[in-house]
């Protein structure tokens, strides 16, 4: 009996959460090495890394990463819009905020997508329909955001995030019915989702997942397929931002990653303690409120 019970449970180092934490820890180390190499020519690499890791911006990003990954782990979405809304409220330019979030997302979505694949939550046909248009939309959004002055586009990004906050809030009060027919208009949905995700620093999950589930698709395979495709969307956005505008806020990226290290157990606790509907209300109100504050600061 004991042997069968032990065999039924994955080993500690085989759990997706443990693998994710180990991978993120390794990435945090790589971020420090990256900064060392970037500053090596000036002869002050160690000093630059020390200043970066003790700066207020770094620890703000840690807190943002912790909160955003907690939300995403509990709801399965809203990492990007939560992170970007907070970063914009601290004065980070839109392109830098979106770039930082998407580079950090490359690693979190990789483990998330792998976990969904291992658990059988990915619908291959839906995944393939989401992949290419999502990547195209992400590249187009990154190109637009790096081609336009940050201050000029910031009001539009804030309005978009306000709308997303209200959208998440509205989903908390809807009763959904599952249907078995294949989803329609997946290509334009993925194209638009990838575009607004890059421009707004988030929105792939709230736009694509909620549209599919809201239209009656199976929540399990919809969430799994969208999460699996999100890795490639984040990768396309991160590489595009790097090639088009460079990554100047390495402390923000490292902070987002480090904050995400500690979010999994908190998210698991929230799922057990707080109903998903209540958490969606809190997240929707938070994103909408911060966006209103950002808009008030821009036009005040």
C-alpha positions in Angstrom: 0.0 0.0 0.0 2.8 2.4 1.0 4.7 1.6 -2.2 1.8 2.3 -4.5 1.0 5.6 -2.7 4.6 6.7 -3.0 4.6 5.8 -6.7 1.5 7.8 -7.3 3.0 11.0 -6.1 5.7 12.8 -8.0 9.1 13.2 -6.4 9.9 16.6 -4.8 12.2 17.6 -7.6 9.7 16.4 -10.2 6.9 18.8 -9.2 6.3 21.6 -11.8 6.4 24.2 -9.0 9.8 23.0 -7.7 11.2 23.0 -11.2 9.8 26.5 -11.8 11.4 27.8 -8.6 14.8 26.2 -9.5 14.6 27.7 -13.0 13.7 31.1 -11.8 16.5 31.0 -9.2 19.0 30.1 -12.0 17.6 33.0 -14.1 18.1 35.5 -11.3 21.7 34.4 -11.2 22.0 34.8 -14.9 20.6 38.3 -14.7 23.4 39.3 -12.3 26.0 37.7 -14.7 24.4 39.6 -17.6 24.7 42.9 -15.7 28.4 42.0 -14.9 29.2 41.5 -18.5 27.3 44.6 -19.6 29.2 46.8 -17.2 32.5 45.0 -17.5 34.1 47.4 -20.0 33.8 50.3 -17.5 35.7 48.4 -14.8 32.8 49.0 -12.3 30.8 45.8 -12.8 30.6 44.7 -9.2 29.7 48.2 -8.1 27.0 48.5 -10.7 25.4 45.2 -9.8 25.6 46.1 -6.0 23.9 49.4 -6.6 21.3 47.8 -8.8 20.4 45.1 -6.4 20.1 47.5 -3.5 18.1 50.2 -5.3 14.6 51.1 -4.6 13.6 50.3 -8.2 14.8 46.7 -7.8 12.9 46.1 -4.6 9.8 47.8 -6.0 10.0 45.3 -8.9 10.4 42.4 -6.5 7.2 43.5 -4.8 5.5 43.9 -8.1 6.7 40.5 -9.3 5.5 38.9 -6.1 2.0 40.4 -6.3 1.6 39.8 -10.1 2.7 36.2 -9.9 0.4 35.6 -7.0 -2.5 36.9 -9.0 -1.5 34.9 -12.0 -1.0 31.7 -10.0 -4.4 32.1 -8.4 -6.4 33.2 -11.5 -4.4 31.8 -14.4 -4.1 35.3 -15.9 -3.3 39.0 -15.4 0.4 38.8 -14.7 1.3 41.2 -17.5 -1.4 43.8 -16.9 -0.9 43.7 -13.1 2.9 44.1 -13.5 2.7 46.8 -16.1 0.1 48.8 -14.3 2.3 48.9 -11.2 5.5 49.7 -13.1 3.8 52.6 -15.0 2.6 54.0 -11.6 6.3 54.1 -10.5 7.4 56.1 -13.5 8.8 53.3 -15.7 8.3 54.2 -19.5 5.7 52.1 -21.3 8.3 50.4 -23.7 10.6 49.6 -20.8 7.8 48.3 -18.6 6.4 46.0 -21.3 9.9 44.8 -22.3 10.8 44.0 -18.7 7.5 42.2 -18.1 7.8 40.1 -21.2 11.4 39.1 -20.7 10.4 37.9 -17.2 7.3 36.2 -18.6 9.4 34.1 -21.0 10.6 32.0 -18.1 7.4 31.9 -16.0 5.2 31.0 -19.1 7.7 28.3 -20.1 7.1 26.4 -16.9 3.4 27.1 -16.9 3.0 25.8 -20.4 5.1 22.7 -19.7 3.0 22.0 -16.6 -0.3 22.3 -18.6 1.2 20.0 -21.3 2.2 17.4 -18.8 -1.2 17.4 -17.2 -3.0 17.0 -20.6 -4.6 20.5 -20.6 -3.4 21.5 -24.0 -5.6 21.1 -27.1 -3.2 20.7 -29.9 -5.5 22.0 -32.6 -6.4 25.1 -30.6 -2.7 25.7 -29.6 -1.7 25.6 -33.3 -4.4 28.1 -34.2 -3.3 30.5 -31.5 0.5 30.3 -32.0 1.3 32.0 -35.3 -1.2 34.9 -35.2 -0.3 35.5 -31.5 3.4 35.8 -32.4 2.7 38.1 -35.3 0.5 40.3 -33.2 3.2 40.5 -30.5 5.9 41.5 -32.9 3.7 44.2 -34.4 2.8 45.5 -31.0 6.5 45.7 -29.9 7.4 47.5 -33.1 4.7 50.1 -32.5 5.6 50.7 -28.9 9.3 51.1 -29.6 8.6 53.4 -32.6 6.4 55.9 -30.7 7.4 58.3 -28.0 6.7 56.8 -24.6 5.0 59.9 -23.1 2.8 60.1 -26.2 1.5 56.6 -25.9 1.3 56.4 -22.1 -2.2 57.8 -21.9 -3.5 55.2 -24.4 -1.8 52.4 -22.5 -3.3 53.6 -19.3 -6.8 53.7 -20.9 -6.3 50.2 -22.2 -5.3 48.9 -18.8 -8.3 50.7 -17.2 -10.5 48.9 -19.7 -8.8 45.6 -19.0 -9.4 46.1 -15.2 -13.1 46.7 -15.8 -13.1 43.7 -18.2 -11.7 41.4 -15.5 -14.1 42.8 -13.0 -17.1 42.1 -15.3 -16.0 38.5 -15.7 -16.4 37.9 -12.0 -20.2 38.3 -12.2 -20.8 36.1 -15.3 -22.1 32.6 -15.3 -20.5 30.6 -18.1 -21.8 27.5 -20.0 -19.5 25.0 -21.6 -20.1 24.0 -25.2 -18.4 21.4 -27.4 -18.2 23.1 -30.8 -14.8 24.3 -31.9 -14.2 28.0 -31.2 -14.6 30.5 -34.1 -12.5 33.5 -35.1 -9.4 32.2 -33.2 -6.9 33.7 -35.7 -8.1 37.4 -35.3 -8.5 36.8 -31.6 -4.9 35.6 -31.2 -3.6 38.4 -33.5 -5.4 41.1 -31.4 -4.4 39.4 -28.1 -0.7 39.3 -29.1 -0.8 42.9 -30.3 -2.5 44.4 -27.2 -0.3 42.2 -25.0 2.9 43.8 -26.3 1.5 47.4 -26.5 -0.2 47.3 -23.1 2.4 45.1 -21.3 -0.2 42.4 -20.8 -3.6 41.2 -21.9 -3.0 37.9 -23.7 -4.7 35.9 -21.0 -7.5 38.2 -20.2 -8.3 38.8 -23.8 -7.9 35.3 -25.3 -8.7 33.1 -22.4 -11.7 35.0 -21.2 -13.1 35.3 -24.7 -12.8 31.6 -25.3 -14.2 30.6 -21.9 -16.8 33.4 -22.1 -17.9 31.9 -25.4 -18.5 28.6 -23.8 -15.3 26.7 -24.5 -14.0 24.1 -22.1 -12.1 26.1 -19.3 -9.4 23.5 -18.7 -8.2 23.1 -22.3 -8.7 26.8 -23.1 -6.5 27.9 -20.2 -4.0 25.2 -20.9 -3.7 25.9 -24.6 -3.6 29.7 -24.1 -0.9 29.3 -21.5 1.2 27.1 -23.7 1.0 29.6 -26.6 1.8 32.5 -24.3 5.4 31.3 -23.9 5.9 31.9 -27.7 4.1 35.2 -27.5 6.2 36.4 -24.6 9.4 35.1 -26.4 8.5 37.0 -29.5 7.7 40.2 -27.6 10.9 39.9 -25.4 13.2 39.4 -28.4 11.5 42.1 -30.4 11.9 44.6 -27.6 15.5 43.6 -27.2 16.3 44.0 -30.9 14.3 47.2 -31.4 15.0 49.1 -28.2 17.4 47.2 -26.0 16.9 46.2 -22.4 17.9 49.1 -20.2 16.1 48.2 -17.0 17.8 45.0 -16.0 17.1 45.7 -12.3 13.4 45.7 -13.0 13.6 42.4 -14.9 15.7 40.8 -12.1 13.3 42.1 -9.5 10.2 40.7 -11.3 11.9 37.3 -11.5 13.0 37.3 -7.8 9.5 38.4 -6.7 8.0 35.5 -8.7 10.2 33.0 -6.7 8.1 33.4 -3.6 4.7 33.7 -5.2 3.7 30.1 -5.7 2.9 29.2 -2.1 1.0 32.4 -1.6 -1.1 31.8 -4.7 -1.8 28.3 -3.6 -3.0 29.6 -0.2 -5.2 32.3 -1.9 -6.8 29.7 -4.1 -7.7 27.7 -1.0 -8.9 30.6 1.2 -10.3 33.2 -1.2 -13.0 32.4 -3.8 -11.8 33.0 -7.4 -14.7 35.5 -8.0 -13.7 37.6 -5.0 -10.1 37.6 -6.1 -11.1 38.7 -9.6 -13.1 41.6 -8.1 -10.0 42.7 -6.1 -7.7 42.5 -9.1 -10.1 44.2 -11.4 -10.6 47.1 -9.0 -6.9 47.3 -8.3 -5.9 47.5 -12.0 -8.7 50.0 -12.8 -7.9 52.2 -9.8 -4.1 52.3 -10.5 -4.9 53.2 -14.2 -7.2 56.0 -13.1 -4.4 57.3 -10.9 -1.9 57.1 -13.8 -4.4 59.0 -16.0 -5.0 61.6 -13.4 -1.3 62.2 -13.1 -0.9 62.6 -16.8 -3.8 65.0 -17.3 -3.8 66.6 -13.8 
